[in-house]
Amino acid sequence: MKTITRLVNQRVKGWKVVTSHMCILGESPVWDARNRRILWVDITEGRIHQFFPENKKHKATNIGQMIGAICLTTSGGLIAALQNGFATVDLEKGTIRHIEDPEVHLPGNRFNDGKCDPKGRFWAGTMAFSNKANAGSVYVLEQDLSVSLKIKGVSCSNGMAWSPDHTTFYYIDTPTRKVVAYDFDIAAGAISNRRTVINFPESEGYPDGMTIDTDGMLWIAMWDGWKVTRYDPATGELIQSILLPVAKVTSCVFGGENLQDLYITTARAGLTNEDLYHQPLAGCLFVAKKTGSTGMMAYEFNNK
């Protein structure tokens, strides 16, 4: 397996810095094929970033509170998981419309990562500011804007992905150092039959955000791991690694014309001055061009 990893890595043409802007805690990258742009957030700074590869234009919008995740909508705007719950965001008008906060009774919590499912529902998880174990949950914003609880007792809700055939939901609660899988009922949005499909050794860091390719392989950002890894969830085997010059790798998504370029968010939160001296690019958005794999088109929140 190590030999296979080395050979595959040679076919990845390395990484490039997308923009010189550095996030404190970059997360939730989303490729918007309609507008040919990559979007991502800076959680702690409360900003949504946009970058247009064709003209190299970068924009940032201040939301005014922490923002854990965003997703596209079929009507052209965004749905966001903010510190204070779910909301719609119009980047052009600079407006935010609150929907619901399922944890208004838990002021010590905030939303973290999230993603849309193949049916057009928005899934997002919470965590405690203090990193208290088992203090968070995973919720789903339904198409009628109601909110339902899906998973309880999570510590740092992170990566989500659905298999290409829409029958499996993959999920990461970062401190567990595992990827778990659930059977997924797309019609009902129900999950069942939880099992572990990938275990990560301590030496690899912590699994954070993730995406999936058309072959059903999971691409997982490794916090304190200096890389993005590609795993086969059917076997739990490591297939490929993309090494980066920063330790805190947070998430990834496929983008570009053919969905073969991997955009990667990173962070500089918690790094010392000495760390930053050795990691001057910490917090940048990276891209690994022409990975040899093809990603899935971003699912959109169905609000039409």
ZANUKE-664619 format. One record per residue (C-alpha): residue number from 1; chain; x, y negated, z. Coordinates in Angstrom, 1 decimal, always signed. Layout:
REM ZANUKE-664619
n:chain:X:Y:Z
NUM:A:X:Y:Z .
...
This chain:
REM ZANUKE-664619
n:chain:X:Y:Z
1:A:+0.0:+0.0:+0.0 .
2:A:+2.8:-2.4:+0.7 .
3:A:+4.3:-1.8:-2.8 .
4:A:+0.9:-2.5:-4.3 .
5:A:+0.6:-5.7:-2.4 .
6:A:+4.0:-7.0:-3.6 .
7:A:+3.2:-6.1:-7.2 .
8:A:-0.2:-7.9:-7.1 .
9:A:+1.3:-10.9:-5.5 .
10:A:+3.7:-11.4:-8.4 .
11:A:+0.7:-11.9:-10.7 .
12:A:-0.5:-14.8:-8.6 .
13:A:+1.2:-18.0:-9.8 .
14:A:+1.7:-19.4:-6.3 .
15:A:-0.2:-22.3:-4.8 .
16:A:-0.5:-26.0:-5.5 .
17:A:-1.7:-28.9:-3.3 .
18:A:-5.0:-30.3:-4.7 .
19:A:-4.9:-33.7:-3.0 .
20:A:-2.5:-35.4:-0.6 .
21:A:-5.3:-36.0:+1.9 .
22:A:-4.8:-33.9:+5.1 .
23:A:-7.7:-32.8:+7.2 .
24:A:-7.6:-32.2:+10.9 .
25:A:-9.8:-29.2:+10.6 .
26:A:-10.6:-28.5:+6.9 .
27:A:-13.4:-25.9:+6.3 .
28:A:-16.4:-24.7:+4.3 .
29:A:-15.1:-25.1:+0.7 .
30:A:-17.8:-24.9:-1.9 .
31:A:-17.4:-25.0:-5.7 .
32:A:-20.1:-27.0:-7.4 .
33:A:-20.1:-25.7:-11.0 .
34:A:-22.9:-28.1:-12.0 .
35:A:-20.8:-31.2:-11.2 .
36:A:-17.4:-29.5:-11.7 .
37:A:-16.1:-30.4:-8.3 .
38:A:-14.8:-28.8:-5.1 .
39:A:-16.4:-29.9:-1.8 .
40:A:-15.1:-29.2:+1.7 .
41:A:-15.5:-30.6:+5.2 .
42:A:-13.2:-31.9:+7.9 .
43:A:-15.1:-30.6:+11.0 .
44:A:-13.7:-32.8:+13.7 .
45:A:-13.5:-36.0:+11.6 .
46:A:-17.1:-35.5:+10.4 .
47:A:-16.3:-36.0:+6.7 .
48:A:-17.4:-34.3:+3.5 .
49:A:-14.8:-34.4:+0.8 .
50:A:-15.2:-34.1:-2.9 .
51:A:-12.5:-33.6:-5.5 .
52:A:-13.0:-33.6:-9.3 .
53:A:-10.2:-31.6:-11.0 .
54:A:-10.7:-33.1:-14.4 .
55:A:-10.0:-36.7:-13.4 .
56:A:-8.3:-36.0:-10.1 .
57:A:-10.8:-38.2:-8.3 .
58:A:-11.2:-37.8:-4.5 .
59:A:-14.0:-39.1:-2.4 .
60:A:-14.8:-38.8:+1.3 .
61:A:-18.1:-39.5:+3.1 .
62:A:-18.3:-40.1:+6.8 .
63:A:-21.2:-38.2:+8.4 .
64:A:-20.9:-39.7:+11.8 .
65:A:-20.7:-36.4:+13.7 .
66:A:-18.9:-33.1:+13.6 .
67:A:-19.9:-31.0:+10.5 .
68:A:-19.4:-27.3:+10.4 .
69:A:-20.5:-26.3:+6.9 .
70:A:-22.3:-27.4:+3.8 .
71:A:-24.1:-25.7:+0.9 .
72:A:-25.5:-26.8:-2.4 .
73:A:-29.2:-27.1:-3.0 .
74:A:-31.2:-26.3:-6.1 .
75:A:-32.5:-29.9:-6.1 .
76:A:-28.9:-31.3:-6.3 .
77:A:-28.2:-32.4:-2.7 .
78:A:-26.6:-30.7:+0.2 .
79:A:-27.7:-28.9:+3.3 .
80:A:-25.3:-29.2:+6.3 .
81:A:-24.8:-27.6:+9.6 .
82:A:-23.9:-30.6:+11.8 .
83:A:-23.0:-30.8:+15.5 .
84:A:-26.7:-31.7:+16.1 .
85:A:-28.3:-29.1:+13.9 .
86:A:-29.4:-28.6:+10.3 .
87:A:-29.8:-31.6:+8.0 .
88:A:-30.0:-32.7:+4.4 .
89:A:-27.2:-34.9:+3.0 .
90:A:-27.3:-37.1:-0.1 .
91:A:-23.8:-38.1:-0.9 .
92:A:-24.8:-40.6:-3.6 .
93:A:-27.1:-42.5:-1.3 .
94:A:-25.2:-41.8:+1.9 .
95:A:-28.3:-40.6:+3.7 .
96:A:-28.8:-37.9:+6.2 .
97:A:-32.2:-36.4:+7.1 .
98:A:-32.4:-34.3:+10.3 .
99:A:-34.3:-30.9:+10.0 .
100:A:-33.9:-29.0:+13.3 .
101:A:-31.4:-28.3:+16.0 .
102:A:-32.0:-24.8:+17.4 .
103:A:-29.5:-25.4:+20.2 .
104:A:-30.7:-28.8:+21.4 .
105:A:-30.7:-27.2:+24.9 .
106:A:-27.0:-26.4:+24.5 .
107:A:-25.1:-29.7:+24.3 .
108:A:-21.8:-27.9:+24.8 .
109:A:-22.2:-26.1:+21.5 .
110:A:-21.7:-27.1:+17.8 .
111:A:-22.2:-25.5:+14.4 .
112:A:-19.2:-24.0:+12.7 .
113:A:-19.1:-22.0:+9.4 .
114:A:-22.1:-21.2:+7.2 .
115:A:-23.2:-20.1:+3.8 .
116:A:-26.2:-19.6:+1.6 .
117:A:-27.5:-16.1:+1.0 .
118:A:-28.5:-14.7:-2.5 .
119:A:-32.2:-15.6:-1.8 .
120:A:-31.4:-19.2:-1.0 .
121:A:-31.4:-19.3:+2.8 .
122:A:-28.7:-21.1:+4.7 .
123:A:-26.9:-19.1:+7.4 .
124:A:-24.8:-20.9:+10.0 .
125:A:-23.3:-20.0:+13.3 .
126:A:-22.4:-21.9:+16.5 .
127:A:-19.7:-21.9:+19.1 .
128:A:-18.8:-23.7:+22.3 .
129:A:-16.6:-26.8:+22.3 .
130:A:-14.7:-25.1:+25.2 .
131:A:-14.3:-21.8:+23.1 .
132:A:-16.3:-20.0:+25.8 .
133:A:-16.8:-16.4:+24.8 .
134:A:-20.1:-15.2:+23.5 .
135:A:-21.7:-18.7:+23.8 .
136:A:-22.7:-19.0:+20.1 .
137:A:-25.3:-17.5:+17.8 .
138:A:-26.0:-17.2:+14.1 .
139:A:-29.2:-18.9:+12.7 .
140:A:-30.9:-19.0:+9.3 .
141:A:-32.6:-22.0:+7.8 .
142:A:-35.4:-20.6:+5.8 .
143:A:-36.7:-22.1:+2.6 .
144:A:-39.7:-23.6:+4.4 .
145:A:-37.2:-25.3:+6.8 .
146:A:-38.1:-23.1:+9.8 .
147:A:-35.1:-21.7:+11.7 .
148:A:-34.7:-18.1:+12.9 .
149:A:-32.1:-16.4:+15.2 .
150:A:-30.1:-13.6:+13.6 .
151:A:-27.1:-12.7:+15.8 .
152:A:-26.5:-13.5:+19.5 .
153:A:-23.4:-13.6:+21.7 .
154:A:-20.8:-14.7:+19.2 .
155:A:-17.6:-16.6:+20.3 .
156:A:-16.4:-18.4:+17.1 .
157:A:-18.8:-17.8:+14.2 .
158:A:-16.9:-17.9:+10.9 .
159:A:-16.7:-16.1:+7.6 .
160:A:-19.8:-14.8:+5.7 .
161:A:-20.3:-13.0:+2.4 .
162:A:-22.8:-10.9:+0.6 .
163:A:-21.9:-7.9:-1.6 .
164:A:-22.4:-8.4:-5.4 .
165:A:-25.4:-6.0:-5.3 .
166:A:-26.9:-8.1:-2.4 .
167:A:-27.3:-5.0:-0.1 .
168:A:-24.5:-5.8:+2.4 .
169:A:-23.8:-8.8:+4.6 .
170:A:-20.2:-9.3:+5.9 .
171:A:-19.5:-11.4:+8.9 .
172:A:-16.6:-12.6:+11.1 .
173:A:-16.6:-13.5:+14.7 .
174:A:-13.0:-14.7:+14.8 .
175:A:-11.7:-13.6:+18.2 .
176:A:-12.8:-10.0:+17.6 .
177:A:-10.2:-9.7:+14.8 .
178:A:-12.8:-7.8:+12.8 .
179:A:-15.0:-8.0:+9.7 .
180:A:-18.3:-6.3:+10.4 .
181:A:-20.9:-5.3:+7.8 .
182:A:-24.7:-5.1:+8.0 .
183:A:-27.3:-3.6:+5.7 .
184:A:-29.0:-6.6:+4.2 .
185:A:-32.7:-6.8:+3.2 .
186:A:-32.7:-9.6:+0.7 .
187:A:-36.5:-10.0:+0.6 .
188:A:-36.9:-10.3:+4.4 .
189:A:-33.4:-11.7:+5.1 .
190:A:-33.1:-9.0:+7.7 .
191:A:-29.8:-7.4:+8.8 .
192:A:-29.3:-3.9:+10.5 .
193:A:-26.8:-1.1:+10.9 .
194:A:-23.9:-3.1:+12.2 .
195:A:-20.5:-1.5:+11.7 .
196:A:-16.8:-2.5:+11.6 .
197:A:-15.2:-2.4:+8.1 .
198:A:-11.8:-4.1:+8.7 .
199:A:-9.6:-4.4:+11.8 .
200:A:-6.8:-6.9:+11.9 .
201:A:-3.6:-6.3:+13.9 .
202:A:-2.5:-9.1:+16.2 .
203:A:+0.5:-9.8:+14.0 .
204:A:-1.8:-10.9:+11.1 .
205:A:-3.4:-13.8:+12.9 .
206:A:-7.2:-14.3:+13.2 .
207:A:-9.7:-13.8:+10.4 .
208:A:-11.5:-17.1:+9.7 .
209:A:-13.6:-18.0:+6.6 .
210:A:-13.9:-15.7:+3.6 .
211:A:-15.4:-15.2:+0.2 .
212:A:-16.0:-12.3:-2.1 .
213:A:-15.1:-11.5:-5.7 .
214:A:-17.1:-9.7:-8.4 .
215:A:-15.3:-6.4:-7.6 .
216:A:-16.7:-6.6:-4.0 .
217:A:-13.3:-7.4:-2.5 .
218:A:-13.2:-9.8:+0.5 .
219:A:-10.7:-12.7:+0.5 .
220:A:-10.1:-13.7:+4.1 .
221:A:-8.3:-16.8:+5.4 .
222:A:-6.0:-16.0:+8.3 .
223:A:-5.8:-18.6:+11.1 .
224:A:-2.3:-18.5:+12.5 .
225:A:-1.5:-16.0:+9.7 .
226:A:+0.0:-18.3:+7.0 .
227:A:-2.0:-16.6:+4.2 .
228:A:-5.2:-15.5:+2.5 .
229:A:-5.7:-11.8:+2.3 .
230:A:-7.7:-9.6:+0.0 .
231:A:-9.2:-6.5:+1.5 .
232:A:-11.3:-3.6:+0.2 .
233:A:-14.3:-3.4:+2.7 .
234:A:-15.0:+0.2:+1.6 .
235:A:-11.6:+1.4:+2.9 .
236:A:-10.4:-1.4:+5.2 .
237:A:-7.2:-1.5:+3.1 .
238:A:-5.1:-4.7:+2.4 .
239:A:-4.8:-5.1:-1.4 .
240:A:-3.2:-8.6:-1.8 .
241:A:-1.8:-11.6:+0.1 .
242:A:-1.3:-15.2:-0.9 .
243:A:+1.3:-16.7:+1.3 .
244:A:+1.0:-20.4:+2.2 .
245:A:+3.3:-23.0:+3.8 .
246:A:+0.9:-23.6:+6.7 .
247:A:-0.2:-21.4:+9.6 .
248:A:-3.8:-22.5:+10.1 .
249:A:-5.6:-21.2:+7.0 .
250:A:-9.3:-21.7:+7.5 .
251:A:-11.4:-20.6:+4.4 .
252:A:-11.4:-20.1:+0.7 .
253:A:-13.7:-20.1:-2.3 .
254:A:-13.4:-19.4:-6.0 .
255:A:-13.8:-22.3:-8.4 .
256:A:-12.7:-23.6:-11.8 .
257:A:-14.1:-23.0:-15.2 .
258:A:-14.0:-19.2:-15.0 .
259:A:-14.2:-18.9:-11.2 .
260:A:-10.6:-17.5:-11.0 .
261:A:-8.9:-20.3:-9.1 .
262:A:-8.9:-19.8:-5.3 .
263:A:-9.4:-23.1:-3.3 .
264:A:-8.1:-22.8:+0.2 .
265:A:-8.7:-25.1:+3.2 .
266:A:-6.3:-25.5:+6.1 .
267:A:-5.9:-27.4:+9.4 .
268:A:-3.5:-29.3:+11.5 .
269:A:-5.5:-29.2:+14.7 .
270:A:-3.5:-28.0:+17.7 .
271:A:-0.1:-28.3:+16.0 .
272:A:+2.7:-29.9:+17.9 .
273:A:+5.0:-32.5:+16.4 .
274:A:+7.6:-29.8:+15.9 .
275:A:+5.0:-27.6:+14.2 .
276:A:+4.1:-30.5:+11.8 .
277:A:+7.7:-31.1:+11.0 .
278:A:+8.0:-27.6:+9.7 .
279:A:+4.5:-27.6:+8.2 .
280:A:+4.2:-31.1:+6.6 .
281:A:+1.3:-29.8:+4.3 .
282:A:-0.9:-28.6:+7.2 .
283:A:-4.5:-29.8:+6.6 .
284:A:-4.2:-30.0:+2.8 .
285:A:-6.5:-28.4:+0.3 .
286:A:-4.6:-25.8:-1.8 .
287:A:-5.4:-23.9:-5.0 .
288:A:-4.0:-20.6:-6.2 .
289:A:-4.6:-20.7:-10.0 .
290:A:-5.6:-17.7:-12.1 .
291:A:-5.6:-15.1:-9.3 .
292:A:-6.7:-12.3:-11.7 .
293:A:-10.0:-12.0:-9.8 .
294:A:-13.3:-13.6:-10.5 .
295:A:-15.4:-15.1:-7.8 .
296:A:-19.2:-15.2:-7.3 .
297:A:-21.1:-18.3:-8.2 .
298:A:-22.1:-20.3:-5.0 .
299:A:-25.6:-19.5:-3.9 .
300:A:-27.8:-22.6:-3.5 .
301:A:-30.4:-23.4:-0.9 .
302:A:-33.7:-23.1:-2.7 .
303:A:-35.7:-26.2:-1.9 .
304:A:-37.4:-26.7:-5.3 .
